[in-house]
Amino acid sequence: MGFSQYPIAAATHTDMPYALVWGGDDEETPPRLRGLGVLGDPNIFAQYLLALFPMLFVSNRPRGMRFGYVFAVPIAILFLVAVYLTGSRGAILGVFVLIGLYLESRFKKKGLITGIILGVGGVIALNLSGMSRGITVGGGSDRLMLWSEGIGLLKTSPLWGLGYTSFADEVQMTAHNSYLLCAVEAGVIGLFFWMGIMLITIRQLRIVSNSVAAKPTPGEKAPDPVLARWAEAVKKSVIVYLFTAYFLSCTYQMFLYLLVGVAGAIFCAYSEKPEHPGPFRFLNWQRQ
């Protein structure tokens, strides 16, 4: 639906359900692809597609994808084109982060360095290509001003915060930064627990994804390679979601907590003891 409505919105400069056109924009400004409901914001829609991307390449067969690539690759290309058409600068940066995560998991430090080089080169190439929403410091000056105002609000009540929706009530705009939004509205205490959820989620997923590399002790059940693949994919989804969350106000978006729930289910299936969630100690969690 989005791809069918996008050229119509571009030609007529008319707002459509799946293609957003700002009334004040010049007619040469391209529309922005979006979804419906909670995905009606192009940035949130792009973030959603990006977080789904790693799950396209998970096979439930012990030997891997095989012919699954015939279906996964075209859908992945479709997702990437859709992310570009949303015009979300944060999500486009997230694409390079996702590439870096894949390279790092495959080639370790060399992959990480290669990913950083590709990311910087990709941003430069996109800016030189004449992209309507360039990825520059000047293009994000409005968000820098919002963050400055947010820090001022945080100083007024740093411990407990100002309460839910207080940022928009005070500034008349959203924070465009999930971490700052959480700190302003829930205080440093709320930010501590919110970040704790994310840190433990990533750590649990790392334990499961790395389990196939460790040799089981005599009498111990061999790790499930399919479960490890799902853990690695969801870990990438959570990380890229949290990266793009730095530029978006998605502290309370349900999809993030669905990812956390999926991660918890994966870890419970791995440990087979839901009442004992693994070797976590409070002090260790607090330190991380």
Backbone as numpy.savetxt, mean C-alpha at the origin, in Angstrom:
# Nx Ny Nz CAx CAy CAz Cx Cy Cz
-15.36 -1.08 -17.07 -16.19 0.13 -17.07 -15.33 1.40 -17.07
-14.26 1.34 -16.28 -13.37 2.50 -16.22 -12.71 2.79 -17.56
-12.24 1.74 -18.22 -11.57 1.94 -19.51 -12.55 2.38 -20.59
-13.81 1.99 -20.47 -14.79 2.41 -21.47 -15.22 3.87 -21.26
-15.26 4.32 -20.00 -15.71 5.68 -19.71 -14.58 6.71 -19.78
-13.35 6.25 -19.65 -12.21 7.18 -19.60 -12.10 8.04 -20.86
-12.13 7.46 -22.08 -12.02 8.31 -23.28 -13.21 9.26 -23.44
-14.39 8.85 -22.98 -15.57 9.73 -23.07 -15.37 10.94 -22.15
-14.91 10.68 -20.93 -14.66 11.77 -19.98 -13.56 12.69 -20.49
-12.55 12.12 -21.15 -11.45 12.94 -21.69 -11.92 13.81 -22.84
-12.83 13.28 -23.68 -13.30 14.03 -24.84 -14.31 15.11 -24.48
-15.16 14.81 -23.51 -16.24 15.75 -23.16 -15.93 16.58 -21.91
-14.88 16.20 -21.18 -14.51 16.85 -19.92 -15.71 16.85 -18.96
-16.37 15.68 -18.93 -17.54 15.50 -18.08 -17.26 14.43 -17.03
-17.59 14.72 -15.79 -17.38 13.78 -14.71 -18.26 12.55 -14.91
-17.68 11.34 -14.73 -18.40 10.09 -14.91 -18.16 9.19 -13.71
-19.01 8.16 -13.53 -18.87 7.31 -12.34 -17.47 6.71 -12.16
-16.84 6.30 -13.26 -15.54 5.64 -13.16 -14.39 6.51 -13.66
-14.64 7.76 -13.98 -13.60 8.68 -14.44 -13.86 10.05 -13.84
-12.96 10.48 -12.99 -13.14 11.73 -12.27 -12.60 12.90 -13.08
-13.39 13.95 -13.19 -12.99 15.19 -13.84 -13.28 16.33 -12.88
-12.25 17.06 -12.49 -12.44 18.22 -11.62 -12.99 19.38 -12.42
-14.03 20.02 -11.90 -14.68 21.11 -12.61 -13.75 22.28 -12.91
-12.79 22.53 -12.02 -11.90 23.67 -12.21 -10.70 23.39 -13.09
-10.51 22.13 -13.49 -9.35 21.78 -14.30 -9.51 22.27 -15.74
-8.38 22.49 -16.37 -8.39 22.83 -17.79 -8.86 21.62 -18.59
-9.47 21.87 -19.75 -10.01 20.77 -20.56 -8.92 19.84 -21.07
-7.66 20.31 -21.09 -6.57 19.46 -21.53 -6.08 18.55 -20.41
-6.52 18.79 -19.18 -6.13 17.94 -18.06 -6.85 16.61 -18.16
-6.12 15.49 -18.20 -6.78 14.18 -18.37 -7.60 13.81 -17.15
-8.66 13.02 -17.33 -9.44 12.54 -16.18 -8.64 11.53 -15.38
-9.20 11.13 -14.26 -8.53 10.18 -13.37 -9.43 8.97 -13.15
-8.92 7.82 -13.45 -9.67 6.58 -13.27 -9.96 6.35 -11.78
-11.13 5.81 -11.48 -11.49 5.55 -10.09 -12.49 4.40 -10.02
-12.80 3.96 -8.79 -13.83 2.95 -8.60 -15.08 3.59 -8.02
-15.90 2.79 -7.37 -17.12 3.29 -6.76 -17.04 3.12 -5.24
-17.93 3.77 -4.54 -18.00 3.62 -3.08 -16.73 4.08 -2.41
-16.17 3.23 -1.54 -14.95 3.59 -0.82 -13.75 3.71 -1.76
-13.87 3.22 -2.99 -12.80 3.33 -3.98 -13.04 4.50 -4.94
-13.95 5.40 -4.57 -14.27 6.53 -5.43 -13.16 7.55 -5.54
-12.22 7.55 -4.59 -11.05 8.41 -4.67 -10.02 7.72 -5.56
-9.53 8.39 -6.63 -8.55 7.74 -7.52 -7.30 7.25 -6.79
-6.86 8.00 -5.78 -5.67 7.59 -5.03 -5.91 6.28 -4.27
-7.06 6.17 -3.62 -7.39 4.96 -2.86 -7.58 3.79 -3.81
-8.19 4.04 -4.96 -8.39 2.99 -5.96 -7.05 2.46 -6.45
-6.10 3.37 -6.73 -4.77 2.96 -7.19 -4.05 2.17 -6.11
-4.18 2.61 -4.87 -3.55 1.91 -3.76 -4.12 0.50 -3.61
-5.41 0.38 -3.79 -6.10 -0.91 -3.70 -5.58 -1.87 -4.78
-5.50 -1.41 -6.02 -5.00 -2.25 -7.11 -3.56 -2.68 -6.86
-2.78 -1.74 -6.35 -1.37 -2.01 -6.11 -1.19 -3.07 -5.02
-2.02 -3.02 -3.99 -1.93 -4.01 -2.91 -2.40 -5.39 -3.36
-3.30 -5.44 -4.35 -3.76 -6.72 -4.88 -2.73 -7.36 -5.80
-1.84 -6.54 -6.35 -0.91 -7.00 -7.39 -0.11 -8.24 -6.96
0.54 -8.26 -5.77 1.34 -9.45 -5.42 0.54 -10.74 -5.34
-0.77 -10.63 -5.04 -1.59 -11.83 -4.88 -1.90 -12.49 -6.21
-1.68 -11.77 -7.31 -1.93 -12.36 -8.62 -0.96 -13.49 -8.93
0.20 -13.47 -8.28 1.26 -14.41 -8.63 1.49 -15.46 -7.54
0.42 -15.79 -6.80 0.50 -16.84 -5.80 -0.18 -18.08 -6.35
0.55 -19.18 -6.37 -0.02 -20.44 -6.84 -0.35 -21.34 -5.66
-1.50 -22.00 -5.72 -1.87 -22.97 -4.69 -1.32 -24.36 -5.00
-0.53 -24.46 -6.07 0.11 -25.73 -6.39 1.54 -25.74 -5.83
1.98 -26.86 -5.28 3.32 -26.92 -4.69 4.44 -26.56 -5.67
4.25 -26.81 -6.95 5.33 -26.59 -7.92 5.30 -25.20 -8.56
4.38 -24.37 -8.19 4.40 -23.01 -8.70 3.31 -22.70 -9.70
3.46 -21.56 -10.40 2.41 -21.02 -11.25 2.17 -21.81 -12.53
3.25 -22.11 -13.25 3.16 -22.75 -14.56 2.24 -21.96 -15.49
1.11 -22.56 -15.92 0.22 -21.89 -16.87 -0.56 -20.74 -16.24
-0.46 -20.60 -14.94 -1.14 -19.48 -14.29 -0.65 -18.13 -14.76
0.60 -18.07 -15.25 1.14 -16.80 -15.75 0.35 -16.30 -16.96
-0.26 -17.21 -17.71 -1.04 -16.81 -18.89 -2.19 -15.90 -18.48
-2.73 -16.13 -17.28 -3.83 -15.30 -16.78 -3.32 -14.14 -15.93
-2.28 -14.39 -15.14 -1.82 -13.39 -14.19 -1.14 -12.20 -14.86
-0.33 -12.46 -15.87 0.44 -11.38 -16.51 -0.47 -10.35 -17.19
-1.47 -10.76 -18.01 -2.35 -9.74 -18.61 -3.12 -8.92 -17.57
-3.56 -9.58 -16.48 -4.27 -8.84 -15.44 -3.33 -7.86 -14.75
-2.09 -8.29 -14.53 -1.10 -7.40 -13.90 -0.85 -6.17 -14.77
-0.73 -6.37 -16.08 -0.53 -5.24 -16.99 -1.75 -4.31 -16.95
-2.93 -4.90 -16.88 -4.17 -4.11 -16.79 -4.16 -3.26 -15.53
-3.74 -3.86 -14.41 -3.66 -3.13 -13.14 -2.68 -1.97 -13.24
-1.51 -2.21 -13.85 -0.49 -1.17 -13.95 -0.98 0.00 -14.81
-1.65 -0.30 -15.89 -2.21 0.76 -16.74 -3.27 1.54 -15.97
-4.09 0.82 -15.22 -5.13 1.48 -14.43 -4.51 2.39 -13.37
-3.45 1.93 -12.71 -2.77 2.75 -11.71 -2.24 4.03 -12.35
-1.68 3.91 -13.54 -1.16 5.10 -14.24 -2.30 6.07 -14.57
-3.45 5.54 -15.00 -4.57 6.39 -15.39 -5.26 7.04 -14.19
-5.03 6.53 -12.99 -5.58 7.20 -11.82 -4.86 8.51 -11.54
-3.65 8.66 -12.08 -2.88 9.89 -11.84 -2.38 10.01 -10.42
-2.37 8.91 -9.68 -1.92 8.95 -8.28 -0.40 8.90 -8.23
0.23 9.98 -7.80 1.68 10.03 -7.74 2.23 9.08 -6.68
1.53 8.99 -5.54 1.97 8.07 -4.50 1.93 6.63 -4.94
0.88 6.25 -5.69 0.77 4.87 -6.16 1.82 4.56 -7.22
2.15 5.54 -8.06 3.20 5.32 -9.06 4.54 5.11 -8.38
4.80 5.88 -7.32 6.00 5.61 -6.53 5.92 4.23 -5.90
4.71 3.82 -5.51 4.52 2.49 -4.94 4.85 1.38 -5.91
4.63 1.62 -7.21 5.00 0.62 -8.23 6.49 0.35 -8.17
7.29 1.41 -8.07 8.74 1.24 -8.00 9.15 0.56 -6.70
8.43 0.86 -5.61 8.71 0.18 -4.34 8.42 -1.32 -4.47
7.33 -1.65 -5.14 6.96 -3.05 -5.34 8.01 -3.76 -6.18
8.50 -3.10 -7.22 9.57 -3.68 -8.05 10.81 -3.92 -7.19
11.14 -2.94 -6.34 12.28 -3.08 -5.45 12.12 -4.25 -4.48
10.89 -4.47 -3.98 10.65 -5.57 -3.06 10.86 -6.92 -3.75
10.39 -7.02 -5.00 10.60 -8.26 -5.75 12.08 -8.50 -6.03
12.79 -7.45 -6.41 14.23 -7.59 -6.69 15.00 -7.93 -5.42
14.60 -7.30 -4.30 15.29 -7.57 -3.04 15.08 -9.01 -2.57
13.86 -9.52 -2.74 13.59 -10.89 -2.32 14.30 -11.91 -3.20
14.61 -11.51 -4.43 15.26 -12.44 -5.36 16.78 -12.31 -5.33
17.28 -11.07 -5.29 18.73 -10.85 -5.40 19.35 -10.19 -4.17
18.59 -10.07 -3.08 19.09 -9.51 -1.82 19.59 -8.07 -2.01
20.81 -7.77 -1.54 21.30 -6.39 -1.54 21.45 -5.84 -2.96
21.92 -6.67 -3.88 22.06 -6.22 -5.27 20.70 -5.84 -5.85
19.70 -6.62 -5.52 18.35 -6.32 -6.00 17.82 -5.03 -5.42
18.12 -4.80 -4.12 17.66 -3.57 -3.46 18.29 -2.34 -4.11
19.60 -2.42 -4.36 20.30 -1.29 -5.00 19.76 -1.06 -6.41
19.53 -2.15 -7.13 18.98 -2.04 -8.49 17.58 -1.41 -8.45
16.78 -1.81 -7.46 15.43 -1.25 -7.33 15.45 0.24 -7.06
16.39 0.70 -6.21 16.51 2.13 -5.93 16.89 2.90 -7.19
17.85 2.36 -7.94 18.28 3.02 -9.19 17.13 3.08 -10.19
16.39 1.97 -10.32 15.25 1.96 -11.24 14.16 2.93 -10.79
13.95 3.03 -9.48 12.94 3.95 -8.97 13.27 5.39 -9.27
14.52 5.80 -9.01 14.94 7.17 -9.29 14.87 7.45 -10.78
15.37 6.50 -11.58 15.32 6.68 -13.04 13.90 6.72 -13.57
13.02 5.91 -12.98 11.62 5.90 -13.42 10.92 7.21 -13.12
11.18 7.79 -11.94 10.56 9.08 -11.59 11.03 10.17 -12.55
12.33 10.18 -12.85 12.87 11.18 -13.79 12.24 11.01 -15.17
12.12 9.75 -15.61 11.54 9.49 -16.93 10.08 9.92 -17.00
9.32 9.68 -15.93 7.91 10.08 -15.92 7.77 11.60 -15.95
8.63 12.30 -15.23 8.57 13.77 -15.24 8.94 14.32 -16.61
9.91 13.69 -17.28 10.32 14.15 -18.61 9.29 13.80 -19.68
8.45 12.80 -19.39 7.45 12.37 -20.39 6.28 13.33 -20.50
6.21 14.33 -19.60 5.12 15.29 -19.64 3.89 14.82 -18.90
4.07 13.98 -17.92 2.94 13.50 -17.11 2.23 14.68 -16.46
0.90 14.66 -16.51 0.12 15.82 -16.05 0.33 16.11 -14.57
0.52 15.06 -13.78 0.75 15.23 -12.34 2.18 14.79 -12.04
3.13 15.70 -12.25 4.53 15.38 -12.09 4.88 15.07 -10.64
5.88 14.18 -10.47 6.33 13.80 -9.13 7.50 14.70 -8.76
7.19 15.87 -8.22 8.19 16.85 -7.85 7.88 17.41 -6.47
8.89 18.07 -5.87 8.68 18.71 -4.57 7.67 19.85 -4.70
7.77 20.60 -5.80 6.83 21.69 -6.02 5.41 21.21 -6.17
5.25 20.04 -6.83 3.90 19.49 -7.01 3.28 19.03 -5.71
4.12 18.74 -4.70 3.59 18.31 -3.41 3.67 19.37 -2.34
3.82 20.64 -2.76 3.96 21.72 -1.77 2.70 21.88 -0.93
1.52 21.62 -1.53 0.29 21.75 -0.76 0.23 20.73 0.38
0.76 19.54 0.13 0.77 18.52 1.18 1.79 18.87 2.26
2.90 19.46 1.88 3.88 19.88 2.88 3.26 20.91 3.82
2.44 21.80 3.28 1.77 22.80 4.12 0.77 22.12 5.05
0.05 21.11 4.52 -0.90 20.38 5.37 -0.18 19.66 6.50
0.95 19.05 6.19 1.71 18.33 7.21 2.23 19.30 8.27
2.62 20.49 7.83 3.08 21.49 8.78 1.95 21.88 9.75
0.74 22.06 9.20 -0.41 22.39 10.06 -0.74 21.22 10.98
-0.58 19.99 10.46 -0.85 18.81 11.27 0.09 18.69 12.45
1.36 19.00 12.23 2.33 18.97 13.32 1.96 20.00 14.39
1.47 21.16 13.93 1.01 22.17 14.88 -0.15 21.68 15.71
-1.09 20.94 15.07 -2.23 20.38 15.81 -1.76 19.32 16.80
-0.78 18.52 16.39 -0.27 17.47 17.26 0.32 18.05 18.54
0.95 19.20 18.43 1.57 19.82 19.61 0.54 20.25 20.65
-0.69 20.48 20.21 -1.72 20.93 21.17 -2.20 19.80 22.06
-2.12 18.54 21.57 -2.51 17.40 22.39 -1.72 16.18 21.93
-0.42 16.13 22.25 0.43 15.08 21.69 0.15 13.68 22.23
-0.32 13.58 23.47 -0.45 12.27 24.09 -1.73 11.55 23.67
-2.87 12.24 23.77 -4.16 11.60 23.52 -4.76 11.97 22.16
-4.26 13.01 21.50 -4.83 13.43 20.23 -6.07 14.28 20.41
-6.62 14.72 19.29 -7.77 15.62 19.31 -9.09 14.92 19.03
-9.03 13.62 18.68 -10.27 12.89 18.44 -10.52 12.63 16.96
-11.39 11.68 16.72 -11.73 11.24 15.36 -12.31 12.40 14.54
-11.85 12.55 13.30 -12.24 13.58 12.32 -11.78 14.99 12.70
-11.00 15.11 13.76 -10.61 16.45 14.22 -9.70 17.16 13.22
-8.89 16.40 12.48 -7.98 17.04 11.52 -8.77 17.79 10.45
-9.74 17.11 9.85 -10.56 17.75 8.82 -11.40 18.89 9.39
-11.85 18.74 10.63 -12.64 19.80 11.25 -11.81 21.06 11.46
-10.53 20.90 11.79 -9.68 22.04 12.09 -9.10 22.67 10.82
-8.69 21.84 9.86 -7.95 22.33 8.68 -8.86 22.43 7.45
-10.03 21.80 7.51 -10.98 21.76 6.39 -10.46 20.93 5.23
-9.44 20.12 5.47 -8.92 19.19 4.47 -8.38 17.97 5.20
-8.24 16.86 4.46 -7.66 15.68 5.07 -6.14 15.82 5.12
-5.48 14.96 5.89 -4.05 15.13 6.16 -3.16 14.69 5.01
-3.66 13.80 4.14 -2.83 13.21 3.08 -1.58 12.55 3.66
-1.70 12.01 4.86 -0.63 11.25 5.49 -1.26 10.44 6.63
-1.32 9.12 6.46 -2.03 8.29 7.43 -1.37 8.30 8.80
-0.05 8.42 8.84 0.68 8.40 10.11 0.42 9.68 10.89
0.49 10.81 10.19 0.21 12.08 10.84 -1.25 12.16 11.27
-2.15 11.65 10.43 -3.57 11.65 10.76 -3.83 10.85 12.04
-3.19 9.69 12.15 -3.35 8.86 13.34 -2.79 9.58 14.57
-1.62 10.22 14.41 -1.00 10.90 15.55 -1.85 12.07 16.02
-2.38 12.86 15.08 -3.18 14.04 15.46 -4.48 13.62 16.13
-5.15 12.59 15.58 -6.48 12.24 16.07 -6.45 11.24 17.23
-5.43 10.38 17.28 -5.36 9.38 18.36 -4.18 9.60 19.28
-3.35 10.59 19.00 -2.20 10.87 19.85 -1.06 9.91 19.64
0.03 10.16 20.34 1.20 9.29 20.23 0.88 7.89 20.75
0.00 7.81 21.75 -0.39 6.49 22.27 -1.12 5.69 21.19
-2.07 6.32 20.52 -2.79 5.63 19.44 -1.87 5.26 18.30
-0.94 6.16 17.96 0.02 5.86 16.89 0.89 4.67 17.26
1.27 4.57 18.54 2.09 3.46 19.01 1.39 2.12 18.77
0.11 2.04 19.13 -0.62 0.78 18.96 -0.92 0.51 17.48
-1.23 1.57 16.73 -1.50 1.40 15.29 -0.26 0.87 14.58
0.89 1.46 14.86 2.14 1.00 14.26 2.51 -0.39 14.78
2.17 -0.66 16.06 2.45 -1.99 16.60 1.73 -3.09 15.85
0.48 -2.82 15.49 -0.28 -3.79 14.69 0.43 -4.08 13.37
0.91 -3.02 12.71 1.56 -3.20 11.41 2.91 -3.92 11.54
3.67 -3.57 12.59 4.97 -4.20 12.78 4.84 -5.69 13.08
3.90 -6.04 13.96 3.71 -7.46 14.29 3.19 -8.22 13.08
2.31 -7.60 12.30 1.78 -8.24 11.09 2.91 -8.58 10.13
3.79 -7.62 9.87 4.91 -7.85 8.95 5.85 -8.91 9.51
6.08 -8.86 10.83 6.99 -9.83 11.44 6.43 -11.25 11.37
5.13 -11.40 11.63 4.50 -12.72 11.52 4.61 -13.26 10.10
4.36 -12.39 9.12 4.43 -12.82 7.73 5.85 -13.20 7.33
6.84 -12.50 7.86 8.24 -12.84 7.58 8.58 -14.21 8.15
8.07 -14.51 9.34 8.33 -15.82 9.94 7.81 -16.93 9.05
6.59 -16.76 8.53 5.99 -17.80 7.69 6.70 -17.88 6.34
6.98 -16.73 5.72 7.60 -16.75 4.39 9.02 -17.29 4.42
9.72 -17.11 5.56 11.09 -17.62 5.68 11.15 -19.06 6.17
9.98 -19.63 6.50 9.97 -20.96 7.10 10.46 -22.04 6.13
10.22 -21.84 4.83 10.62 -22.88 3.87 12.13 -22.96 3.73
12.85 -21.88 4.11 14.31 -21.88 3.99 14.96 -22.66 5.13
14.26 -22.79 6.27 14.82 -23.50 7.42 14.50 -24.99 7.33
15.46 -25.81 7.72 15.26 -27.25 7.70 14.52 -27.68 8.98
13.43 -28.46 8.81 12.69 -28.88 10.01 13.49 -29.87 10.85
13.34 -29.79 12.16 14.00 -30.72 13.07 13.31 -32.07 13.01
13.99 -33.14 13.45 13.36 -34.48 13.42 12.04 -34.49 14.19
11.02 -35.00 13.53 9.70 -35.05 14.14 8.85 -33.82 13.90
9.47 -32.74 13.40 8.74 -31.51 13.13 8.11 -31.56 11.75
6.92 -31.03 11.63 6.21 -31.02 10.35 6.88 -30.06 9.37
7.05 -30.51 8.13 7.68 -29.66 7.11 6.78 -28.48 6.80
7.37 -27.31 6.57 6.55 -26.12 6.30 5.81 -26.24 4.97
4.69 -25.55 4.89 3.86 -25.58 3.69 4.35 -24.51 2.72
4.85 -24.89 1.53 5.35 -23.89 0.58 4.27 -22.95 0.07
3.04 -23.45 -0.05 1.94 -22.59 -0.53 1.65 -21.51 0.50
1.62 -21.88 1.78 1.37 -20.91 2.84 2.48 -19.86 2.88
3.73 -20.31 2.64 4.86 -19.38 2.62 4.73 -18.40 1.47
4.23 -18.85 0.32 4.04 -17.96 -0.83 2.98 -16.91 -0.52
1.88 -17.35 0.11 0.83 -16.40 0.47 1.36 -15.38 1.47
2.17 -15.83 2.43 2.73 -14.91 3.42 3.63 -13.88 2.75
4.44 -14.30 1.80 5.32 -13.37 1.10 4.53 -12.36 0.28
3.46 -12.82 -0.37 2.64 -11.92 -1.18 1.92 -10.91 -0.32
1.31 -11.37 0.78 0.58 -10.45 1.66 1.55 -9.48 2.33
2.75 -9.94 2.64 3.77 -9.05 3.22 4.08 -7.90 2.26
4.26 -8.22 0.99 4.50 -7.16 -0.01 3.30 -6.23 -0.10
2.10 -6.79 -0.04 0.89 -5.97 -0.11 0.82 -4.99 1.06
1.12 -5.48 2.26 1.08 -4.62 3.45 2.14 -3.53 3.37
3.35 -3.90 2.95 4.44 -2.91 2.88 4.13 -1.83 1.86
3.67 -2.22 0.67 3.40 -1.21 -0.36 2.18 -0.37 0.04
1.24 -0.96 0.76 0.10 -0.20 1.25 0.55 0.84 2.27
1.43 0.44 3.19 1.92 1.37 4.20 2.80 2.45 3.59
3.50 2.13 2.50 4.30 3.16 1.82 3.39 4.21 1.20
2.41 3.77 0.43 1.49 4.73 -0.19 0.65 5.46 0.84
0.47 4.85 2.03 -0.29 5.50 3.09 0.40 6.76 3.59
1.70 6.89 3.29 2.41 8.10 3.70 1.89 9.32 2.94
1.26 9.10 1.78 0.77 10.20 0.96 -0.76 10.27 0.93
-1.42 9.34 1.65 -2.88 9.27 1.61 -3.43 9.18 3.03
-4.68 9.58 3.19 -5.36 9.47 4.49 -6.18 8.18 4.52
-5.51 7.08 4.81 -6.22 5.79 4.81 -6.02 5.06 6.14
-5.88 5.83 7.21 -5.71 5.23 8.54 -6.87 4.31 8.89
-8.08 4.69 8.47 -9.28 3.93 8.86 -9.86 3.12 7.71
-9.13 3.01 6.58 -9.66 2.26 5.45 -9.76 0.77 5.79
-10.90 0.18 5.48 -11.15 -1.21 5.85 -10.17 -2.18 5.18
-9.72 -1.87 3.98 -8.87 -2.82 3.24 -7.58 -3.12 4.00
-7.02 -2.10 4.67 -5.80 -2.31 5.44 -6.03 -3.36 6.53
-7.17 -3.30 7.19 -7.45 -4.23 8.29 -7.85 -5.61 7.76
-8.36 -5.67 6.54 -8.57 -6.96 5.90 -7.23 -7.64 5.63
-6.23 -6.86 5.19 -4.89 -7.42 4.99 -4.32 -7.93 6.31
-4.51 -7.15 7.38 -4.03 -7.57 8.70 -4.72 -8.87 9.13
-6.04 -8.97 8.87 -6.77 -10.19 9.20 -6.29 -11.39 8.41
-6.03 -11.20 7.12 -5.50 -12.29 6.29 -4.14 -12.74 6.82
-3.31 -11.76 7.21 -1.99 -12.09 7.77 -2.12 -12.91 9.04
-3.08 -12.51 9.90 -3.30 -13.27 11.13 -3.77 -14.69 10.86
-4.63 -14.86 9.86 -5.12 -16.19 9.50 -3.97 -17.05 8.97
-3.09 -16.45 8.16 -1.93 -17.19 7.63 -1.03 -17.65 8.78
-0.80 -16.76 9.74 0.09 -17.13 10.84 -0.54 -18.19 11.74
-1.84 -18.10 11.95 -2.53 -19.13 12.74 -2.47 -20.48 12.05
-2.64 -20.49 10.72 -2.53 -21.74 9.97 -1.11 -22.30 10.04
-0.14 -21.39 10.09 1.27 -21.83 10.19 1.57 -22.40 11.56
1.15 -21.72 12.62 1.47 -22.16 13.99 0.56 -23.28 14.46
-0.66 -23.38 13.84 -1.66 -24.39 14.22 -2.05 -24.29 15.70
-1.78 -23.13 16.30 -2.15 -22.89 17.69 -2.65 -21.45 17.81
-3.88 -21.18 17.38 -4.37 -19.79 17.42 -4.33 -19.16 18.80
-4.43 -19.99 19.86 -4.42 -19.41 21.20 -3.00 -19.03 21.64
-1.99 -19.54 20.94 -0.60 -19.19 21.22 0.02 -18.62 19.95
-0.03 -17.30 19.77 0.33 -16.70 18.48 1.81 -16.69 18.15
2.65 -17.44 18.87 4.04 -17.53 18.47 4.98 -16.94 19.49
6.27 -16.97 19.20 7.29 -16.54 20.18 7.44 -15.03 20.25
6.38 -14.34 20.66 6.45 -12.89 20.80 6.43 -12.51 22.28
7.31 -11.63 22.66 7.33 -11.10 24.02 7.00 -9.62 23.95
6.33 -9.15 24.98 5.88 -7.76 24.95 7.04 -6.80 24.81
8.11 -7.02 25.57 9.24 -6.10 25.52 9.88 -6.08 24.14
9.93 -7.25 23.51 10.49 -7.33 22.15 9.62 -6.56 21.18
8.29 -6.72 21.30 7.36 -5.98 20.44 7.46 -4.49 20.69
7.57 -4.10 21.95 7.66 -2.69 22.29 8.94 -2.09 21.71
10.03 -2.80 21.78 11.29 -2.30 21.27 11.23 -2.10 19.75
10.60 -3.02 19.03 10.48 -2.88 17.58 9.51 -1.79 17.21
